[in-house]
Amino acid sequence: MKVVVCGAGVVGSNIAARLASENIDVVVVDQSADLVRRVTDQHDVQGITGHASHPDVLEQAGAGDADMLIAVTQIDEVNMIACQVAHSLFNVPMKIARVREQSYQRPEWSALFSREHMPIDIIISPETEVANAVARRLHVPGAFDTVSLAEDRVRLVGVRCSEDCPIVQTPLRQLTSLFPDLNIRIVAIQRSETVIVPHADDHMEVGDGVYFVVDTDHIVRAMAAFGHEEPEAHRIVIIGGGNIGLGVARQIERDDPLSSVRLIERDRERAVSVAAQVERTMVIHGDALDTEILEEARVSAAETIVAVTADDEVNILSSLLAKRAGARRCITLINKTTYGPLVGPLGIDVVVSPRALTVSTILQHVRRGRIRMLYSILDGAGEIIEADALETSRMVGVPLRDARLPSGVIIGALIRAGDVIIPRGDTIIRVHDRVVLFAIAASVKKVERVFSVRLDFF
């Protein structure tokens, strides 16, 4: 497989690194010679310096025999034209473009990206992805990460084990007897810098980040088992009125009629524009680092602060100021990976990374075959994969204890005829079962080899 990645920024370089680690032939194109040099020095990829939408540059990058083009430069129009050139001149089968400007994605203009006009197969909007991610976390208070799987029949949830967590130091094999009617499977534990795919004799410790797959109908009980019984937030303050902040406000207005939302925007013109596009949200013009503005927004009474400006430092500082003033919880957008080790000790509850979300969405379409869902977690350390069991699968009819899964792989749930099954050793996969599994990054290729015929992942 050959992939041309247009753009060597944070997202482009991360995508290139992930694909190269799986022995995929990757060529990166960017106007900046320094960025191209950096990505080629750090990863096993080829680099071309040039304008990503120019035909001669794409020809030099090998678009003529590429299976996919991923356009993630900083400019929407360059991404769109690169896909058009890749289609019209080089007949590239799959084109993915990052498009940030929301007006391009309005429903009335949906025909723009058809094959007859601008033939882009997949549109990625970081702003929309982040707004959706924030909304998901608002619905599951106490979780630092959550995503719906299998038409929301199951959820992947990430929680932090605090000193109040009642099941720390408990061997995982005992959880079944403690909670016999709870459909939950712990699939990953992050301890310091290590990711653990747990076994029955493993246990959780204070400070661990734990990912589990749970029947959506059981999510409240599952959170209570981890000591999280926080009520869903209805008093929310949003910091930043850009596309993300506006998107979050609109989603809250749509999904929670009882909510009280206040939005702080520093730019007066933008604040006026946002106020005209929301219904019940109170828009406040001012600086979120100004304590008087925070008081006006009543952050002391807020159940959740959502800091989503374009400035990481403003997001971090405003979140900390708001929590100091009395806000219970903060959801903070952070782009820079260098801040990762700091946010926990500082008191940031939930971090949302546009880079990680965008990479996850793109990887879902890179995998060959019919992947229903893919979600990258722990900054790329592992992937949640959802797919169907086929008749040709040698896994079908075999108890999981005899399936010889690769190390670093764990099956979290099966969905069969609408029912959620949390697998045990004697569970047998049947044809057409939906399979949700977790694999650490080093085992993804092993998963491909094991399931390449038997499960139509790739």
C-alpha positions, 0 to 999 in steps of 0.5 A: 500500500502506498500513501501520499500525505500532504502536509508535514505539520503535527497531524501529517507527521503523526499520520506518516509515523503511524503508517510507516510503523506498519511498513506502509510506503509513505511519501510526505509533501510540504512546502517547508523543507525543514518540516520535510527534513524533520519527518524524514529524519525521524521516520522511515518515509520519503519526503518531497518539498513543494506545493501539495496541490501542484501536479508536478509535485504530486507526480514526483511524490508518486501519486500515479501509483498511490492507493490513497492521498491524505491532504492535511495542510494548514489551508483548506483550499490546498487540501481540496485542490490536491484531492481534485488533482489526485483524482483528475490526473492520477486516478488515486482511489481514495482521497481524504482532506482536512477541511476546517471552514464550516461553510464548506460543510453546510448541508445545502452545499453537500453536492460540492464534494461529489465525484462530479464536482470536487471528488473527495471521499472523506472530509475530516473536520477537526473542529467538528471532531473536537466538539463531538468529543467534548459533548461525549465527555459531558454526557459521562461525568467522571470520564476523561475519554469516551466513545460510542461503538456498535451504534451506541450499544457499547461504550469505550470509557476511560476513567482515572482511579482515585483514592476513593475508587473502591475496586483498586487492588482488586484482582480483575477476576473478582470483578465478575463475582462482585458485579455479576450483572454488570456487562463490563470488560477492562481492556487497557490500563495506563500506569505511568508511561506503561500501557498494560493489556490486563489479565485476570490476576492483574489489578488497578492502582491509585493513579491508573488510567483505565479503559473499559468497554461497557454495555451502554445501558450499564454505564451509570453502574460501571462509573459507580463501581469506579467511584464516579457518581457525579451528576451530569453537568447542566451549568457549563461555561465555555471559554472560546467562541471559535468553531469548536466553542460554537459547536459545543454550545449548539450541541448542548442547546440541542441535547440538554434543554435544561442546561445553563450555558455561558460562553466567553469570547475575547474578540468583540466581533466574534462574540457578536457573531456567536451571540447571533448563532445561539439561542439560550447561550449567554455570550460574554465579551472579555478575557477568560484570564480576567477574574472579573470576567470569570466572576461575571460568567459565574464559574464558581457555580459551574459544574464543568468548564470547557476551554477550547480557544486556539491558545493552549496556554489560555486554555490551561490557565483559564481552566485552572483559574476557574477551578480555583474559583470553584468550578468542579471539573474542566475539559481542556483543549491542548494541541501541544504534546509537550504539555501532556505530562504536566496536565495531570499534576496541574489538576486538568481533569480531561484533555481533548487533543484535536491532533489525536482525534484527527489521526484516529478518524483518518486511520479508520479509513486507512485500514483496508476493508470494512472497519466499522470503527477505529479509535486511537487511544493513549496518544497512539499507544493502542487502538480500539477496532470494531468489525464483523466476524465473517463465515470464512473466519477461523475464529468462528466456532472456537472458544476464545481461550483456544483462539491464540490471540496475539499478545497485546490484544484483548476482545472487549465485547461481542454484539449479537442480534442486538445483545451485548456479550462481554466475552469469557474464556468459553465464549464462542464467536459466531458468524455476523457477530460484531467484535470490539477489540483493543490492540496495542500499537505493536500488535496491530500488524499481528492482528492484521495477520490473524484476522486478515481472512477470518475477520474482514478488518483490512 
